[in-house]
C-alpha cells in the first residue's frame, strides 16, 4: 500500500513535467539538482521535501496545484510513518514529529499520563523510551533520544508552543523517585518561564472519555497517538474535533501559580517515598 502510494505520487510529478513539455534533465537544471534526483522523485524512491515540491511546481508551471500536492504529501508522509512505526521504528516516529514541529508556527500538545517530550529531562526520557522499545520491539533508543533533544530546543520563544498534561503525569512512576523529582523540578522551572505555555489538568476536573494524547500543528493538522503509530488528521471536520477537545482541556487546566502548586504537591509525595521502590 505504501509503495504503491509513493509510486502514484511520483507519477503525478512526472505527469506535471511532461505536461509542461520538459525533460527530466531540464527540471533538474532549473531546480539545481543532480539528474538522478528527478528519477528518484518520479519513481517514488525518494519523497520530496516542501522545498523540493515548490521547486518542482515552479519548474513545471504548476504553482496553482501546489497546495493540493502539499496536502497529499502530508498524507503520504503519514502513511510511511505509520508503516515504519508498525515495524517498531521508534526513531522514525520521533523524527517525523520533530520535522512537523520544526516547520510549525504553533504547536499545541496534550498528554494524559506522562510528561510530553519537549518538557522531559534526559533520564526521564531514557526510561520512557526504554519502555516504548520494550513494547514495540527493537528500536534505536539513542537515536530517538537525540531527536528528543532537538525537539526540546524548539522551545526558544520563536513558536507559539502550548502544552497541557494531565495531573496524573506528575504521579506516573517513570523510573525512580530521584528521576521523578528531577523531572518535576525541571517542569516547575518551565512553568515559570515565558518561552512555553504549560497547563496541568487536575485529576478532579471533568474528563472526556474519548480523549487521548494528541497535538495540533498550526491549527491545521491533528496528530493522535496510538500504541503503534501516530494517526494524522488533515480534514477540517476532523481537525475541528481536536480543536474543540483542546479548548475544553485548556479551559479546565491550572496554569501559573496554580500549576506550580500541583507540581509541588506531587514533588512532596515523591520525596516521602522510599528510595528505589519505584525503579
C-alpha positions as CSV (number, residue, x, y, z in Angstrom):
1,X,0.0,0.0,0.0
2,X,2.7,2.5,1.0
3,X,5.0,1.6,-2.0
4,X,2.0,2.0,-4.4
5,X,1.2,5.4,-2.9
6,X,4.8,6.5,-3.3
7,X,4.8,5.4,-6.9
8,X,1.4,7.2,-7.6
9,X,2.7,10.4,-6.1
10,X,5.9,10.2,-8.2
11,X,3.8,9.5,-11.3
12,X,1.9,12.8,-10.6
13,X,5.1,14.7,-10.6
14,X,6.1,13.0,-13.9
15,X,2.8,13.9,-15.4
16,X,3.3,17.6,-14.5
17,X,6.8,17.6,-16.1
18,X,5.5,16.0,-19.3
19,X,2.5,18.3,-19.4
20,X,5.0,21.2,-19.3
21,X,7.0,19.7,-22.2
22,X,10.1,19.4,-20.1
23,X,12.7,16.7,-19.9
24,X,14.0,15.4,-16.5
25,X,17.3,17.0,-17.2
26,X,15.7,20.4,-17.8
27,X,13.8,20.2,-14.5
28,X,17.0,19.1,-12.7
29,X,18.9,22.1,-14.2
30,X,16.2,24.6,-13.3
31,X,16.0,23.3,-9.7
32,X,19.7,22.9,-9.3
33,X,19.6,19.2,-8.7
34,X,21.5,16.2,-10.0
35,X,19.6,14.4,-12.8
36,X,19.3,11.3,-10.7
37,X,17.1,13.1,-8.1
38,X,14.4,13.7,-10.7
39,X,14.3,10.0,-11.5
40,X,14.1,9.1,-7.8
41,X,11.2,11.6,-7.2
42,X,9.2,10.3,-10.2
43,X,9.6,6.7,-9.3
44,X,8.8,7.2,-5.6
45,X,12.2,6.1,-4.4
46,X,12.5,9.5,-2.7
47,X,9.8,11.7,-1.3
48,X,10.2,15.5,-2.0
49,X,10.7,18.0,0.8
50,X,8.5,21.0,0.9
51,X,11.2,23.0,-0.8
52,X,11.6,20.3,-3.5
53,X,7.8,20.4,-4.2
54,X,7.9,24.2,-4.5
55,X,10.8,24.0,-7.0
56,X,9.1,21.3,-9.0
57,X,5.9,23.3,-9.3
58,X,7.8,26.4,-10.3
59,X,9.8,24.5,-12.9
60,X,6.6,22.9,-14.4
61,X,4.3,25.9,-14.1
62,X,2.1,24.1,-11.7
63,X,2.0,26.5,-8.7
64,X,-1.8,26.6,-8.7
65,X,-2.0,23.0,-7.6
66,X,0.9,23.2,-5.1
67,X,-1.4,23.4,-2.0
68,X,-3.2,20.2,-3.1
69,X,0.1,18.4,-3.7
70,X,1.4,19.5,-0.4
71,X,-1.6,18.2,1.4
72,X,-1.3,14.9,-0.4
73,X,2.4,14.8,0.5
74,X,1.5,15.2,4.2
75,X,-0.9,12.2,3.9
76,X,1.7,10.2,2.2
77,X,4.3,11.0,4.9
78,X,1.8,9.8,7.5
79,X,1.3,6.5,5.6
80,X,5.1,6.0,5.5
81,X,5.4,6.9,9.2
82,X,2.6,4.5,10.2
83,X,4.3,1.7,8.3
84,X,7.6,2.3,9.9
85,X,6.0,2.7,13.4
86,X,4.3,-0.7,13.0
87,X,7.7,-2.2,12.4
88,X,8.9,-0.7,15.7
89,X,10.8,2.2,14.2
90,X,10.8,4.5,17.3
91,X,13.4,6.8,15.8
92,X,11.4,7.4,12.7
93,X,8.3,8.3,14.8
94,X,10.3,11.0,16.7
95,X,11.9,12.3,13.5
96,X,8.5,12.8,11.9
97,X,7.2,14.7,14.9
98,X,10.3,16.8,15.0
99,X,10.0,17.8,11.4
100,X,6.4,18.8,11.7
101,X,7.1,20.8,14.8
102,X,10.2,22.4,13.3
103,X,8.3,23.8,10.4
104,X,5.3,24.9,12.5
105,X,4.5,28.4,13.8
106,X,2.3,26.9,16.6
107,X,2.3,23.6,18.4
108,X,-0.5,22.6,20.9
109,X,0.1,19.3,22.6
110,X,-1.7,17.3,25.3
111,X,-0.6,14.2,27.1
112,X,-2.6,12.5,29.9
113,X,-0.3,10.2,31.9
114,X,3.3,11.2,31.0
115,X,5.3,14.4,30.6
116,X,5.5,15.4,26.9
117,X,8.8,15.0,25.1
118,X,9.6,18.7,24.8
119,X,9.5,19.0,28.6
120,X,11.3,15.8,29.6
121,X,14.6,15.5,31.4
122,X,17.2,13.3,29.8
123,X,16.9,10.5,32.4
124,X,13.1,10.6,32.3
125,X,13.1,10.4,28.5
126,X,15.5,7.5,28.6
127,X,13.3,5.5,31.0
128,X,10.2,6.2,28.9
129,X,11.8,5.3,25.6
130,X,13.2,2.1,27.0
131,X,9.6,1.2,27.9
132,X,8.5,2.1,24.4
133,X,11.3,0.0,22.9
134,X,10.3,-3.0,25.0
135,X,6.7,-2.7,23.8
136,X,7.4,-2.1,20.1
137,X,10.4,-4.4,19.8
138,X,14.0,-3.5,18.8
139,X,14.4,0.3,18.4
140,X,17.2,2.9,18.1
141,X,16.7,4.4,21.6
142,X,19.8,6.5,21.4
143,X,18.8,7.9,18.1
144,X,15.3,8.7,19.4
145,X,16.8,10.4,22.4
146,X,18.9,12.7,20.2
147,X,15.8,13.7,18.2
148,X,14.0,14.4,21.5
149,X,16.8,16.8,22.5
150,X,16.2,18.6,19.2
151,X,12.5,18.8,20.0
152,X,13.2,20.3,23.4
153,X,15.3,23.0,21.7
154,X,12.3,24.2,19.8
155,X,11.2,25.9,23.0
156,X,13.0,29.0,22.1
157,X,10.3,31.7,22.1
158,X,10.0,31.7,18.3
159,X,7.0,29.5,18.2
160,X,3.6,29.5,19.9
161,X,4.1,26.3,22.0
162,X,1.3,25.4,24.4
163,X,1.4,22.1,26.4
164,X,-1.2,20.6,28.6
165,X,-0.7,17.5,30.7
166,X,-2.9,15.5,33.0
167,X,-2.1,15.8,36.7
168,X,-1.6,12.0,36.6
169,X,1.6,12.7,34.6
170,X,3.1,14.1,37.8
171,X,2.4,10.8,39.6
172,X,3.1,8.2,37.0
173,X,6.3,6.3,38.0
174,X,8.8,6.7,35.2
175,X,11.9,5.4,36.9
176,X,13.0,6.1,40.5
177,X,11.8,8.8,42.9
178,X,15.1,10.6,42.1
179,X,14.2,10.6,38.4
180,X,10.7,11.9,39.1
181,X,11.9,14.6,41.4
182,X,14.4,15.9,38.8
183,X,11.7,15.9,36.2
184,X,9.2,17.7,38.4
185,X,11.9,20.3,39.3
186,X,12.5,20.9,35.5
187,X,8.8,21.1,34.8
188,X,8.3,23.7,37.5
189,X,11.1,25.9,36.1
190,X,9.4,25.7,32.7
191,X,6.0,26.7,34.1
192,X,7.6,29.9,35.4
193,X,9.4,30.6,32.1
194,X,8.0,32.8,29.3
195,X,9.0,30.6,26.3
196,X,6.3,28.0,26.6
197,X,2.7,27.9,28.0
198,X,2.1,24.9,30.3
199,X,-1.1,23.9,31.9
200,X,-1.9,21.0,34.2
201,X,-5.4,19.5,34.0
202,X,-6.4,18.5,37.6
203,X,-7.4,14.9,38.3
204,X,-10.6,16.3,39.8
205,X,-11.6,18.0,36.5
206,X,-14.4,16.6,34.4
207,X,-13.0,14.3,31.7
208,X,-13.9,13.5,28.2
209,X,-14.0,9.7,27.8
210,X,-12.5,9.6,24.3
211,X,-9.6,12.0,24.8
212,X,-6.1,10.6,24.0
213,X,-2.7,12.1,23.6
214,X,-2.8,14.5,20.7
215,X,-1.2,17.5,19.1
216,X,-2.4,20.3,16.9
217,X,0.2,21.7,14.4
218,X,-0.5,25.2,13.1
219,X,-4.2,24.6,13.9
220,X,-4.5,22.7,10.6
221,X,-3.1,19.2,11.3
222,X,-4.0,17.0,14.2
223,X,-1.9,14.0,15.4
224,X,-3.3,11.4,17.7
225,X,-1.1,8.7,19.3
226,X,-1.9,5.0,19.3
227,X,0.1,2.1,20.6
228,X,1.8,1.5,17.2
229,X,1.6,4.8,15.2
230,X,0.6,8.4,15.0
231,X,-2.7,9.0,13.2
232,X,-2.7,12.2,11.3
233,X,-5.9,14.2,10.5
234,X,-6.0,16.9,7.9
235,X,-9.6,17.4,7.0
236,X,-11.3,20.5,8.5
237,X,-14.0,18.3,10.2
238,X,-11.5,16.0,11.9
239,X,-9.2,18.8,13.0
240,X,-12.2,20.7,14.4
241,X,-12.9,17.9,16.8
242,X,-9.4,18.0,18.2
243,X,-9.6,21.8,18.3
244,X,-12.8,21.6,20.4
245,X,-11.1,19.0,22.7
246,X,-8.2,21.3,23.2
247,X,-10.4,24.2,24.1
248,X,-12.2,22.2,26.7
249,X,-9.0,20.9,28.3
250,X,-7.4,24.3,28.2
251,X,-10.4,25.8,30.0
252,X,-10.0,23.3,32.8
253,X,-6.2,23.5,33.2
254,X,-4.4,25.0,36.1
255,X,-1.7,27.5,34.9
256,X,0.9,29.7,36.5
257,X,0.9,29.6,40.3
258,X,-1.9,27.0,40.4
259,X,0.1,24.6,38.2
260,X,3.2,25.1,40.3
261,X,1.3,24.2,43.4
262,X,0.1,20.9,41.8
263,X,3.7,20.1,40.8
264,X,4.9,21.0,44.4
265,X,2.3,18.7,45.9
266,X,3.5,15.8,43.7
267,X,7.1,16.5,44.4
268,X,6.5,16.4,48.2
269,X,4.9,13.0,47.8
270,X,7.8,11.7,45.8
271,X,10.3,12.9,48.4
272,X,8.5,10.9,51.0
273,X,8.6,7.6,49.0
274,X,11.3,5.0,49.9
275,X,14.4,5.3,47.6
276,X,14.5,2.7,44.9
277,X,11.0,1.4,45.5
278,X,9.7,2.9,42.2
279,X,12.6,1.9,39.9
